[in-house]
Amino acid sequence: MKGVEVSIAWRYLRSRRGSRLMSFITMIAVGGVVVGVSALVVIMGVMNGLQTDLREKILVGSPDVRIVNFGDDLRVNDWRATLDRVRKMRGVVAAAPFVLSEGIANVPGRTYAGGVSIAGIEPSGTPGPEVTTIREHAVEGDFRFRASDGSRRGIVVGRMLADRFSAHLGARLQIFTVGGAKVSPVTGSIVPTGAEFEVTGVFETGMYEYDNQYVFIDLAAAQAAAGLDSAVTGIEVRTTDRWSAPGLALAIQDSLGFPFRTIDWQQQNGALFKALKLEKLGMAVILGLITLVAAFNIVGTLTMVVRDKQREIGILKAMGLKASAVRRIFVLQGAAIGLAGTAAGLAIGIAAGLALGRYGLIPLDPQVYFIDHLPVRMEAGDIVAITLVSLAIATIATIYPATQAARLYPVEAIRSE
């Protein structure tokens, strides 16, 4: 690339009167790229922020990996030996037994009853790191499950569930399950078993499913409620890196063999995360059309420059300037427009994204969205991809006008004026 080509390309980008400012139409082309790039940066940051926020809230009570049995009974009998093996595996930070079941809850003396999801976990204070962060979200009481009489008959409920049942700290809550239920000799129907608990804690995660549906009780109490005796539903695992969970899940399954199977956090919420990825892709494609429109602006700008500078191009070619050099001049113009627009768009987009995330400039109703402002998370991979795509589109847009300029014959170009 010769200096004369760069000099000519820069002069063609400027107005005809020799002003150092870019011509108005060039500024329009640059502005199109700026709008497209900045919009992409901000929207991708918002989508990343929403995905990250939702993922973290979902995984508050959901482990990286769950180990369960094949079959319909969903119970692991010899779980202590399995737990010891899993804890010794490389990549496992913590592992603990859990019990999951469904039941019906009501406050003694009241007619209202509703379905709940019952999770049995080990109480706070158990040696070793915790598998999930659910215990960190207690807003009242704690997860020790210690009732006022000193027993482990405590229950921790979600904030919305506590409001729904008017069951806050110290209140009594009855839980009915079909685990260990008996068949009535009179009617032949199944009679559920019930147990009474004292509300010893209230948690709030910001996720409707957890806060309105889940109750946590001591592992032993959950085993009795589910009719599992000494068995558990499975083992939950925390990994060193959440993104390595799928690989570790396969390694655990291969190590344990049949009848064990593993489910990683992406499989547990596969439909939701696939929908979020598809939504992000759709937004990128839609906003990418803005950059494509900017590419048409570049084509129009360079085509008008070719028409305007036709006589000068003819003179330069008559003086010995090769067609390839003429082509490079207009490619340089398009690349300069793309580079200027991309740089300005990145600066504006990143600044706007950081301001939105840090200062919460777009407030949201937490009762509807469970977050008080629009979250933004900038990822280097997205920034690099947007930069490369924008520059590539701007460069490709120069092909047609650059080819037209290179094909001009000197005599016809000079004669045209």
C-alpha positions as CSV (number, residue, x, y, z in Angstrom):
1,M,0.0,0.0,0.0
2,K,1.6,3.2,-1.2
3,G,1.4,6.6,0.5
4,V,-0.1,8.2,-2.6
5,E,-3.1,5.8,-2.5
6,V,-3.7,6.7,1.2
7,S,-3.4,10.4,0.4
8,I,-5.8,10.3,-2.5
9,A,-8.3,8.2,-0.5
10,W,-8.2,10.8,2.3
11,R,-8.7,13.7,-0.1
12,Y,-11.7,11.9,-1.6
13,L,-13.3,11.6,1.8
14,R,-13.1,15.3,2.3
15,S,-15.4,17.9,0.8
16,R,-14.7,19.3,-2.7
17,R,-13.6,22.7,-1.2
18,G,-10.6,21.1,0.6
19,S,-12.1,21.4,4.1
20,R,-10.6,19.1,6.7
21,L,-14.0,18.1,7.8
22,M,-15.6,15.1,6.2
23,S,-18.3,15.7,3.6
24,F,-21.8,15.6,4.8
25,I,-22.6,12.3,3.0
26,T,-19.5,10.7,4.4
27,M,-20.6,11.7,7.8
28,I,-24.0,10.1,7.2
29,A,-22.3,6.8,6.2
30,V,-20.2,6.9,9.3
31,G,-23.3,7.7,11.4
32,G,-25.0,4.6,10.1
33,V,-22.2,2.5,11.3
34,V,-22.1,4.3,14.7
35,V,-25.8,3.6,15.3
36,G,-25.6,0.0,14.3
37,V,-22.5,-0.8,16.3
38,S,-23.5,1.1,19.5
39,A,-27.0,-0.5,19.4
40,L,-25.5,-3.9,19.1
41,V,-23.1,-3.4,21.9
42,V,-25.8,-2.1,24.3
43,I,-28.4,-4.7,23.4
44,M,-25.9,-7.6,23.6
45,G,-24.8,-6.2,27.0
46,V,-28.4,-6.1,28.2
47,M,-29.1,-9.6,26.9
48,N,-26.0,-10.9,28.7
49,G,-27.0,-9.1,31.8
50,L,-30.5,-10.6,31.8
51,Q,-29.2,-14.1,31.1
52,T,-26.5,-13.9,33.8
53,D,-29.0,-12.5,36.3
54,L,-31.6,-15.1,35.5
55,R,-29.0,-17.9,35.5
56,E,-27.6,-16.9,38.9
57,K,-31.1,-16.7,40.4
58,I,-32.1,-20.1,39.0
59,L,-28.9,-21.7,40.4
60,V,-29.5,-20.3,43.9
61,G,-31.1,-23.5,44.9
62,S,-30.1,-25.7,42.0
63,P,-26.7,-27.4,42.1
64,D,-24.2,-27.7,39.3
65,V,-24.8,-31.4,39.0
66,R,-27.4,-33.8,40.4
67,I,-26.8,-37.6,40.8
68,V,-29.9,-39.7,40.8
69,N,-30.9,-43.3,39.9
70,F,-32.6,-44.6,36.8
71,G,-36.1,-45.8,37.4
72,D,-39.4,-44.5,38.7
73,D,-38.6,-44.7,42.5
74,L,-35.9,-41.9,42.4
75,R,-34.1,-43.1,45.5
76,V,-30.5,-43.8,46.3
77,N,-30.2,-46.4,49.1
78,D,-26.4,-46.7,49.7
79,W,-25.8,-43.0,49.3
80,R,-23.1,-42.6,52.0
81,A,-20.6,-44.7,50.1
82,T,-21.5,-43.0,46.9
83,L,-21.1,-39.6,48.5
84,D,-17.6,-40.5,49.7
85,R,-16.6,-41.5,46.2
86,V,-18.0,-38.4,44.6
87,R,-16.3,-36.1,47.1
88,K,-12.9,-37.6,46.3
89,M,-13.3,-37.0,42.5
90,R,-11.3,-34.2,40.9
91,G,-13.2,-31.1,40.1
92,V,-15.8,-31.6,43.0
93,V,-15.8,-28.8,45.5
94,A,-18.7,-30.0,47.6
95,A,-21.3,-32.8,47.6
96,A,-24.3,-33.4,49.8
97,P,-27.5,-35.6,49.8
98,F,-30.9,-34.1,49.1
99,V,-34.5,-35.1,49.1
100,L,-37.2,-33.7,46.8
101,S,-40.9,-34.3,47.0
102,E,-44.2,-32.7,46.6
103,G,-46.8,-32.0,49.2
104,I,-49.7,-29.8,50.4
105,A,-49.3,-27.2,53.1
106,N,-51.7,-25.4,55.3
107,V,-51.8,-23.5,58.6
108,P,-53.5,-25.5,61.4
109,G,-57.1,-24.2,61.9
110,R,-57.3,-22.6,58.5
111,T,-59.1,-24.0,55.4
112,Y,-56.7,-22.7,52.8
113,A,-54.2,-25.2,51.5
114,G,-51.8,-25.1,48.6
115,G,-49.2,-27.2,46.8
116,V,-45.5,-26.9,47.8
117,S,-42.2,-28.4,46.6
118,I,-40.4,-29.9,49.6
119,A,-36.6,-29.9,49.6
120,G,-34.7,-31.7,52.3
121,I,-31.1,-30.6,52.9
122,E,-28.5,-30.7,55.6
123,P,-28.8,-27.9,58.2
124,S,-26.4,-24.9,58.3
125,G,-23.3,-25.5,60.2
126,T,-22.6,-28.9,58.5
127,P,-18.8,-29.2,58.0
128,G,-17.5,-28.5,54.6
129,P,-18.4,-26.0,51.8
130,E,-22.1,-25.6,50.8
131,V,-23.3,-26.9,47.5
132,T,-25.7,-24.1,46.7
133,T,-26.1,-20.5,47.9
134,I,-29.7,-20.8,49.1
135,R,-28.7,-20.4,52.7
136,E,-27.2,-17.0,51.9
137,H,-30.6,-15.7,50.9
138,A,-32.3,-16.1,54.3
139,V,-33.9,-12.7,55.2
140,E,-35.4,-13.9,58.5
141,G,-34.1,-16.7,60.7
142,D,-31.7,-19.3,59.3
143,F,-31.4,-22.8,57.8
144,R,-30.5,-24.6,61.0
145,F,-34.1,-26.0,61.2
146,R,-33.9,-25.6,65.0
147,A,-37.5,-25.3,66.4
148,S,-38.3,-23.6,69.7
149,D,-38.5,-26.9,71.4
150,G,-34.9,-27.8,70.3
151,S,-36.0,-30.4,67.7
152,R,-35.2,-30.4,64.0
153,R,-38.8,-29.7,63.1
154,G,-38.1,-26.3,61.7
155,I,-39.1,-25.2,58.1
156,V,-37.7,-22.4,55.9
157,V,-40.2,-21.0,53.4
158,G,-40.0,-18.5,50.5
159,R,-41.1,-14.9,51.1
160,M,-44.1,-15.1,48.8
161,L,-45.2,-18.4,50.2
162,A,-45.0,-17.0,53.7
163,D,-47.2,-14.1,52.7
164,R,-49.6,-16.4,50.9
165,F,-50.1,-18.6,54.0
166,S,-49.5,-15.8,56.5
167,A,-46.9,-18.1,58.0
168,H,-43.9,-16.1,59.3
169,L,-41.4,-16.8,62.0
170,G,-42.8,-18.9,64.8
171,A,-45.9,-19.9,62.9
172,R,-47.0,-23.5,62.5
173,L,-47.2,-25.1,59.1
174,Q,-48.6,-28.6,58.3
175,I,-47.1,-30.6,55.4
176,F,-49.1,-33.5,53.9
177,T,-47.4,-35.9,51.5
178,V,-48.2,-39.3,49.9
179,G,-44.8,-40.7,51.0
180,G,-45.5,-43.6,53.3
181,A,-49.3,-43.0,52.9
182,K,-51.7,-45.8,53.7
183,V,-54.8,-47.0,51.9
184,S,-58.0,-46.5,53.8
185,P,-59.7,-49.9,54.5
186,V,-63.1,-48.2,54.3
187,T,-62.9,-46.1,51.1
188,G,-59.9,-47.7,49.5
189,S,-58.4,-44.2,48.9
190,I,-54.9,-43.1,49.7
191,V,-54.6,-41.3,53.0
192,P,-51.7,-38.8,53.0
193,T,-49.4,-38.5,56.0
194,G,-48.9,-35.2,57.7
195,A,-46.3,-33.5,59.9
196,E,-46.3,-30.2,61.6
197,F,-43.3,-27.8,61.4
198,E,-42.4,-24.5,62.9
199,V,-41.4,-21.7,60.6
200,T,-37.8,-20.9,61.6
201,G,-36.6,-19.0,58.5
202,V,-37.8,-17.1,55.5
203,F,-35.7,-16.8,52.3
204,E,-36.0,-14.5,49.2
205,T,-34.2,-15.2,46.0
206,G,-36.1,-13.0,43.5
207,M,-37.2,-16.1,41.6
208,Y,-41.0,-16.6,41.6
209,E,-40.6,-20.4,41.5
210,Y,-38.5,-20.6,44.6
211,D,-40.1,-17.8,46.6
212,N,-43.7,-18.9,46.0
213,Q,-43.3,-22.7,45.9
214,Y,-40.4,-24.1,47.8
215,V,-40.0,-25.1,51.5
216,F,-36.8,-26.4,53.0
217,I,-36.7,-28.9,55.9
218,D,-34.1,-31.0,57.6
219,L,-32.9,-34.0,55.6
220,A,-34.1,-36.6,58.1
221,A,-37.6,-34.9,58.2
222,A,-37.7,-34.9,54.4
223,Q,-36.8,-38.6,54.3
224,A,-39.7,-39.4,56.6
225,A,-42.1,-37.1,54.6
226,A,-41.2,-38.8,51.3
227,G,-41.3,-42.3,52.8
228,L,-37.7,-43.0,51.8
229,D,-36.6,-44.3,55.2
230,S,-32.8,-43.9,55.2
231,A,-32.6,-43.4,51.4
232,V,-32.3,-40.0,49.6
233,T,-33.5,-38.7,46.3
234,G,-29.9,-38.2,45.1
235,I,-26.7,-36.3,45.6
236,E,-26.1,-32.7,44.6
237,V,-22.6,-31.5,43.5
238,R,-20.8,-28.2,43.3
239,T,-18.0,-28.0,40.8
240,T,-14.9,-25.8,40.6
241,D,-16.2,-24.1,37.5
242,R,-19.9,-24.0,36.5
243,W,-19.1,-24.2,32.8
244,S,-17.1,-27.4,33.4
245,A,-20.1,-29.1,35.0
246,P,-21.3,-31.0,31.9
247,G,-17.9,-32.6,31.5
248,L,-17.7,-33.5,35.1
249,A,-21.2,-34.9,35.1
250,L,-20.2,-37.3,32.4
251,A,-17.1,-38.3,34.3
252,I,-19.1,-38.9,37.4
253,Q,-21.6,-41.0,35.6
254,D,-18.9,-43.1,33.9
255,S,-17.2,-43.6,37.3
256,L,-20.3,-44.6,39.2
257,G,-21.8,-46.7,36.4
258,F,-25.3,-48.1,36.4
259,P,-27.8,-47.4,37.9
260,F,-26.6,-43.8,38.5
261,R,-27.2,-41.0,36.1
262,T,-26.2,-37.3,36.2
263,I,-28.0,-34.1,35.3
264,D,-26.0,-30.9,35.0
265,W,-27.5,-27.4,35.5
266,Q,-28.0,-26.8,31.8
267,Q,-30.0,-29.9,31.4
268,Q,-32.1,-29.1,34.4
269,N,-33.1,-25.8,32.8
270,G,-32.4,-26.7,29.2
271,A,-35.6,-25.3,27.6
272,L,-35.2,-21.9,29.3
273,F,-31.5,-21.4,28.5
274,K,-32.1,-22.5,24.8
275,A,-34.9,-19.9,24.6
276,L,-32.6,-17.2,26.0
277,K,-29.9,-18.1,23.5
278,L,-32.4,-18.0,20.7
279,E,-33.7,-14.6,21.8
280,K,-30.1,-13.2,22.0
281,L,-29.4,-14.5,18.5
282,G,-32.6,-13.0,17.2
283,M,-31.8,-9.6,18.7
284,A,-28.3,-9.8,17.2
285,V,-29.7,-10.5,13.7
286,I,-32.3,-7.8,13.9
287,L,-29.9,-5.2,15.1
288,G,-27.3,-6.5,12.6
289,L,-29.6,-5.3,9.9
290,I,-28.9,-1.7,11.0
291,T,-25.2,-2.3,10.2
292,L,-26.3,-3.8,6.9
293,V,-28.2,-0.6,6.1
294,A,-25.1,1.3,7.0
295,A,-23.2,-0.8,4.4
296,F,-25.6,0.3,1.7
297,N,-24.9,3.9,2.8
298,I,-21.2,3.2,2.2
299,V,-21.9,1.7,-1.2
300,G,-24.0,4.8,-2.1
301,T,-21.3,7.2,-0.8
302,L,-18.4,5.6,-2.7
303,T,-20.5,5.3,-5.8
304,M,-21.2,9.0,-5.7
305,V,-17.5,9.7,-5.1
306,V,-16.7,7.6,-8.2
307,R,-19.1,9.6,-10.3
308,D,-17.9,12.9,-8.8
309,K,-14.2,12.1,-9.3
310,Q,-14.5,10.3,-12.6
311,R,-12.4,12.9,-14.5
312,E,-9.7,12.8,-11.8
313,I,-9.6,9.0,-11.9
314,G,-9.2,9.1,-15.7
315,I,-6.3,11.6,-15.4
316,L,-4.6,9.5,-12.7
317,K,-4.9,6.3,-14.8
318,A,-3.6,8.2,-17.9
319,M,-0.6,9.2,-15.8
320,G,0.1,5.5,-15.1
321,L,-1.9,4.7,-12.0
322,K,-2.8,1.0,-12.2
323,A,-6.4,-0.3,-11.9
324,S,-5.4,-2.2,-8.7
325,A,-4.2,1.0,-7.1
326,V,-7.6,2.7,-8.0
327,R,-9.4,-0.2,-6.4
328,R,-7.3,0.0,-3.3
329,I,-8.1,3.8,-3.0
330,F,-11.8,3.1,-2.7
331,V,-11.3,0.1,-0.5
332,L,-9.3,2.4,1.8
333,Q,-12.2,4.9,1.8
334,G,-14.7,2.2,2.8
335,A,-12.4,0.8,5.5
336,A,-11.8,4.3,6.9
337,I,-15.6,4.9,7.1
338,G,-16.1,1.5,8.7
339,L,-13.2,2.0,11.2
340,A,-14.3,5.4,12.2
341,G,-17.9,4.4,12.6
342,T,-17.0,1.2,14.5
343,A,-14.6,3.0,16.9
344,A,-17.1,5.7,17.7
345,G,-19.9,3.1,18.0
346,L,-17.9,1.0,20.4
347,A,-17.0,4.0,22.5
348,I,-20.6,5.1,22.7
349,G,-22.0,1.6,23.2
350,I,-19.6,0.6,25.9
351,A,-20.0,4.0,27.7
352,A,-23.8,3.7,27.6
353,G,-23.7,0.1,28.7
354,L,-21.5,0.8,31.7
355,A,-23.6,3.8,32.7
356,L,-26.8,1.7,32.5
357,G,-25.3,-1.1,34.6
358,R,-23.5,1.0,37.2
359,Y,-26.1,3.7,37.8
360,G,-29.3,1.8,37.1
361,L,-30.5,4.5,34.6
362,I,-33.5,2.3,33.5
363,P,-35.4,1.3,36.7
364,L,-37.7,-1.7,36.7
365,D,-40.5,-2.8,39.0
366,P,-39.0,-5.5,41.2
367,Q,-42.4,-6.9,41.9
368,V,-42.7,-7.7,38.2
369,Y,-39.2,-8.3,37.0
370,F,-37.5,-9.3,40.3
371,I,-34.8,-6.8,39.6
372,D,-34.8,-3.1,40.3
373,H,-32.9,-1.9,37.1
374,L,-31.9,-3.2,33.7
375,P,-28.7,-5.3,34.1
376,V,-25.9,-4.9,31.6
377,R,-22.9,-7.3,31.3
378,M,-20.2,-6.6,28.7
379,E,-18.4,-9.6,27.3
380,A,-15.1,-9.4,25.4
381,G,-16.2,-12.0,22.9
382,D,-19.3,-10.0,21.9
383,I,-17.2,-6.8,21.5
384,V,-14.7,-8.6,19.3
385,A,-17.4,-10.2,17.2
386,I,-19.2,-7.0,16.7
387,T,-16.0,-5.2,15.7
388,L,-15.0,-7.8,13.2
389,V,-18.4,-8.1,11.6
390,S,-18.8,-4.3,11.3
391,L,-15.3,-3.9,9.7
392,A,-16.0,-6.9,7.4
393,I,-19.3,-5.5,6.3
394,A,-17.8,-2.1,5.6
395,T,-15.0,-3.6,3.6
396,I,-17.3,-5.8,1.6
397,A,-19.4,-2.8,0.8
398,T,-16.5,-1.3,-1.1
399,I,-16.2,-4.1,-3.6
400,Y,-18.8,-2.8,-6.1
401,P,-17.8,0.9,-6.3
402,A,-14.1,0.1,-6.2
403,T,-14.5,-2.3,-9.1
404,Q,-16.5,0.3,-11.0
405,A,-13.7,2.9,-10.5
406,A,-11.0,0.4,-11.5
407,R,-12.8,-0.3,-14.8
408,L,-12.9,3.3,-16.0
409,Y,-11.1,3.9,-19.2
410,P,-8.9,7.1,-19.1
411,V,-10.1,8.6,-22.3
412,E,-13.8,8.0,-21.6
413,A,-13.4,9.2,-18.0
414,I,-11.7,12.5,-19.1
415,R,-14.1,13.0,-22.0
416,S,-17.2,12.6,-19.7
417,E,-16.6,16.1,-18.4
